[in-house]
Amino acid sequence: MKVLKNIGLLIWVSYLITACSPKENRTSLGLPIAKSDLRFSVTQQQGYDNMIIVKNNTPGIIPFWDFGNGNSNKQQDTTILPFAGDFYIKFIAYSKGGPTADSVKIKVSKNDINYFKSPLWNLLTNGTAGKTWVWAIDNPSGWVRGNGPQDAVIPQWWQVPASGLGADLNDEMTFNINGNANYVKVASKGQTKGVFTLDTLNKTLKITGADISEGSGNSTVYNIAKLNENELTIVQIGSGFSNQWLFKRKGYKY
């Protein structure tokens, strides 16, 4: 009798496992909507093709849009793509059966003049052509990096001359806005690439995926203390102190 009870228990447990299996649950929810049944539109504003208008027409789903520079879950939305180039607008339809994805390729004819209207963009990057910055080894102060009081723009406490840079002396940093906010650092150890964010209102610079020469780390937010046609001074503000980096346009001589 004990053996029969154990066998019966095993059969019952087996039934419960089968009845509650993830596969069974997934099946009961139905299948994802077919890609051919997706109904959505991606259009560009005539005369201003940086403006993208997206609209979902697929019933019974939750939409998700990936613009490359942001996303949305609205039924209809508008976004601005500031850079010229070819881009994919991705659409994902979430239903009970799971997600179904599709995308539309668009072409933006030119950089958005409204987005790049601040002169800081051109001073830093020289537009799509790009601009290369190197250490300001011949600047009048004699120092290329260091630290000082919180409001200092030239090293006053710890002061590093060009001779103190070692292998980093010949580092080059290039910024451009050709299809994206691109950043490339060429150093003795090789090349690193990233993208940058320029806040023209607060005059800050952040590089993601790379860093400035002898910088404080990926994605550090730096203040731009000086930026003109030939000079770039970057400052990191601390509590009662600041760090400074002094660069110049490649080819420029004081």
C-alpha positions as CSV (number, residue, x, y, z in Angstrom):
1,M,0.0,0.0,0.0
2,K,2.9,2.4,0.8
3,V,4.4,1.8,-2.6
4,L,1.1,2.5,-4.4
5,K,0.7,5.7,-2.4
6,N,4.2,6.8,-3.5
7,I,3.5,6.0,-7.1
8,G,0.2,7.9,-6.9
9,L,2.0,10.9,-5.4
10,L,4.6,10.9,-8.2
11,I,1.9,10.8,-10.9
12,W,0.1,13.7,-9.2
13,V,3.3,15.8,-8.9
14,S,4.1,15.0,-12.6
15,Y,0.7,16.2,-13.6
16,L,1.1,19.5,-11.7
17,I,4.5,20.1,-13.3
18,T,3.2,19.5,-16.8
19,A,0.0,21.6,-16.2
20,C,2.0,24.5,-14.9
21,S,5.0,24.4,-17.2
22,P,6.2,27.7,-18.7
23,K,5.7,26.3,-22.2
24,E,2.0,25.7,-21.4
25,N,1.6,29.2,-19.9
26,R,3.2,30.8,-22.9
27,T,1.0,28.9,-25.3
28,S,-2.1,30.0,-23.3
29,L,-1.1,33.6,-23.8
30,G,-1.1,33.3,-27.6
31,L,1.5,33.9,-30.2
32,P,3.2,37.3,-30.8
33,I,1.6,39.4,-33.5
34,A,3.0,38.6,-37.0
35,K,5.4,41.2,-38.4
36,S,3.2,41.4,-41.5
37,D,0.3,42.6,-39.3
38,L,2.2,45.6,-37.8
39,R,0.7,48.9,-38.8
40,F,2.7,52.0,-38.1
41,S,4.1,55.0,-39.9
42,V,7.3,57.0,-39.8
43,T,7.3,60.3,-41.7
44,Q,9.6,63.3,-41.9
45,Q,8.5,66.9,-41.9
46,Q,8.7,68.4,-45.4
47,G,11.4,71.0,-45.6
48,Y,12.8,70.0,-42.2
49,D,13.6,66.3,-42.4
50,N,15.3,66.3,-39.0
51,M,11.8,66.2,-37.5
52,I,10.4,62.6,-37.4
53,I,6.7,61.9,-36.7
54,V,5.8,58.3,-35.7
55,K,2.4,56.8,-35.3
56,N,1.1,53.4,-34.3
57,N,-1.9,52.0,-36.1
58,T,-1.7,48.4,-34.8
59,P,-4.7,47.7,-32.5
60,G,-4.3,45.9,-29.1
61,I,-0.6,46.4,-28.6
62,I,1.7,48.6,-26.5
63,P,4.1,50.5,-28.8
64,F,7.7,51.2,-28.2
65,W,9.8,53.4,-30.4
66,D,13.6,53.5,-30.4
67,F,15.0,56.6,-32.2
68,G,18.6,56.0,-31.5
69,N,19.0,59.1,-29.4
70,G,15.9,58.4,-27.2
71,N,12.7,56.3,-27.1
72,S,9.0,56.6,-26.5
73,N,6.0,54.4,-25.7
74,K,3.4,56.9,-27.0
75,Q,0.9,56.0,-29.8
76,Q,2.0,59.0,-31.7
77,D,5.2,61.1,-31.0
78,T,7.6,63.5,-32.6
79,T,11.4,63.6,-32.3
80,I,14.3,65.6,-33.7
81,L,17.4,63.9,-35.2
82,P,20.0,66.6,-35.2
83,F,22.6,64.9,-37.4
84,A,22.7,64.2,-41.1
85,G,22.9,60.6,-42.2
86,D,21.0,57.4,-42.5
87,F,19.2,56.1,-39.4
88,Y,16.8,53.3,-38.4
89,I,13.6,54.1,-36.5
90,K,12.8,50.9,-34.6
91,F,9.3,49.9,-33.6
92,I,8.4,47.1,-31.1
93,A,4.8,46.0,-30.6
94,Y,4.2,44.3,-27.2
95,S,1.2,41.9,-27.1
96,K,0.2,39.1,-24.8
97,G,2.2,36.7,-26.8
98,G,5.4,38.8,-26.6
99,P,7.2,41.5,-28.7
100,T,7.4,41.9,-32.4
101,A,9.9,44.3,-33.9
102,D,10.4,46.1,-37.2
103,S,12.2,49.2,-38.4
104,V,12.2,51.9,-41.0
105,K,15.4,53.4,-42.6
106,I,15.3,57.2,-43.0
107,K,17.7,59.7,-44.4
108,V,18.4,63.1,-42.8
109,S,19.8,65.5,-45.4
110,K,21.8,67.9,-43.2
111,N,22.6,68.8,-39.6
112,D,19.9,70.7,-37.8
113,I,21.0,74.4,-37.8
114,N,18.7,75.1,-34.8
115,Y,20.3,72.4,-32.7
116,F,23.8,73.6,-33.6
117,K,23.2,77.3,-33.5
118,S,25.5,77.9,-30.5
119,P,29.0,79.0,-31.7
120,L,30.5,76.6,-29.1
121,W,29.8,73.7,-31.5
122,N,31.8,75.0,-34.3
123,L,34.6,76.3,-32.0
124,L,35.0,72.8,-30.5
125,T,34.5,70.6,-33.6
126,N,34.8,72.7,-36.8
127,G,31.5,71.1,-37.8
128,T,31.6,67.8,-39.8
129,A,35.2,68.3,-40.8
130,G,36.4,67.9,-37.3
131,K,39.0,69.7,-35.1
132,T,42.0,68.2,-33.4
133,W,43.3,69.5,-30.0
134,V,46.7,68.9,-28.5
135,W,48.4,69.9,-25.3
136,A,49.1,73.7,-25.1
137,I,52.8,73.1,-24.4
138,D,53.9,76.6,-25.4
139,N,51.1,78.5,-23.5
140,P,52.3,81.6,-21.6
141,S,51.7,80.0,-18.1
142,G,54.2,77.2,-18.8
143,W,51.8,74.7,-17.3
144,V,49.6,72.2,-19.2
145,R,47.7,70.7,-16.3
146,G,47.4,70.7,-12.5
147,N,45.0,72.0,-9.9
148,G,44.2,75.1,-7.8
149,P,41.3,76.9,-6.1
150,Q,37.8,76.2,-7.2
151,D,37.7,79.2,-9.6
152,A,41.2,78.7,-11.1
153,V,41.6,78.3,-14.8
154,I,45.4,77.9,-14.7
155,P,47.2,75.5,-12.3
156,Q,48.2,77.3,-9.1
157,W,48.9,74.5,-6.6
158,W,50.0,71.3,-8.4
159,Q,51.6,72.4,-11.7
160,V,52.6,70.1,-14.5
161,P,54.8,71.4,-17.4
162,A,55.0,69.7,-20.8
163,S,58.0,67.6,-19.6
164,G,55.8,66.1,-16.9
165,L,53.4,64.5,-19.4
166,G,55.7,61.6,-20.4
167,A,54.2,59.3,-23.0
168,D,51.0,61.4,-23.1
169,L,52.8,64.5,-24.5
170,N,51.8,63.7,-28.1
171,D,48.1,62.8,-27.4
172,E,45.6,64.2,-29.9
173,M,41.8,64.6,-29.4
174,T,39.5,65.1,-32.3
175,F,35.8,66.2,-32.1
176,N,33.4,66.3,-35.1
177,I,29.6,66.3,-35.7
178,N,29.6,64.1,-38.8
179,G,26.6,61.8,-38.3
180,N,27.0,61.9,-34.5
181,A,28.9,63.8,-31.8
182,N,32.1,61.9,-32.4
183,Y,35.3,61.9,-30.3
184,V,38.6,60.1,-31.0
185,K,41.7,60.2,-28.9
186,V,45.0,59.1,-30.4
187,A,47.6,58.2,-27.7
188,S,50.8,56.2,-27.4
189,K,48.8,53.2,-26.2
190,G,46.4,53.3,-29.2
191,Q,43.2,54.9,-30.3
192,T,39.9,55.2,-28.3
193,K,36.6,56.3,-29.7
194,G,33.5,57.7,-28.0
195,V,30.7,60.2,-28.3
196,F,30.4,63.5,-26.5
197,T,27.7,65.6,-25.0
198,L,28.1,69.4,-25.2
199,D,25.9,71.5,-23.0
200,T,26.1,74.9,-24.5
201,L,24.0,76.5,-21.8
202,N,26.1,75.4,-18.9
203,K,29.3,75.1,-20.9
204,T,30.0,71.5,-19.9
205,L,31.5,68.6,-21.8
206,K,31.0,64.9,-21.2
207,I,32.7,62.1,-23.2
208,T,31.2,58.6,-23.1
209,G,33.3,55.6,-24.1
210,A,36.6,57.5,-23.8
211,D,38.1,60.4,-22.0
212,I,40.3,63.5,-22.5
213,S,44.1,63.1,-22.3
214,E,45.0,62.3,-18.6
215,G,41.4,62.8,-17.7
216,S,39.5,61.8,-14.6
217,G,37.5,59.0,-16.2
218,N,34.8,58.0,-18.7
219,S,31.7,60.1,-18.5
220,T,33.2,62.7,-16.2
221,V,31.4,66.1,-16.6
222,Y,34.0,68.8,-17.3
223,N,33.5,72.5,-17.3
224,I,34.7,74.5,-20.4
225,A,36.6,77.4,-18.9
226,K,38.0,78.7,-22.2
227,L,37.1,77.9,-25.8
228,N,38.0,80.0,-28.7
229,E,39.4,79.3,-32.2
230,N,42.7,78.2,-30.8
231,E,42.4,77.4,-27.1
232,L,40.5,74.9,-25.0
233,T,40.8,74.8,-21.2
234,I,38.9,72.1,-19.4
235,V,38.2,72.3,-15.7
236,Q,36.8,69.7,-13.2
237,I,35.2,71.4,-10.2
238,G,35.7,69.8,-6.8
239,S,34.9,70.8,-3.3
240,G,37.1,73.8,-2.7
241,F,39.4,72.9,-5.6
242,S,39.5,72.4,-9.3
243,N,41.6,70.4,-11.8
244,Q,42.7,72.0,-15.1
245,W,43.8,70.8,-18.5
246,L,45.1,73.2,-21.1
247,F,44.9,72.3,-24.9
248,K,45.3,74.2,-28.1
249,R,44.3,73.7,-31.7
250,K,46.7,71.4,-33.5
251,G,49.1,73.6,-35.5
252,Y,48.6,76.7,-33.5
253,K,51.6,78.5,-31.9
254,Y,51.4,81.1,-29.2
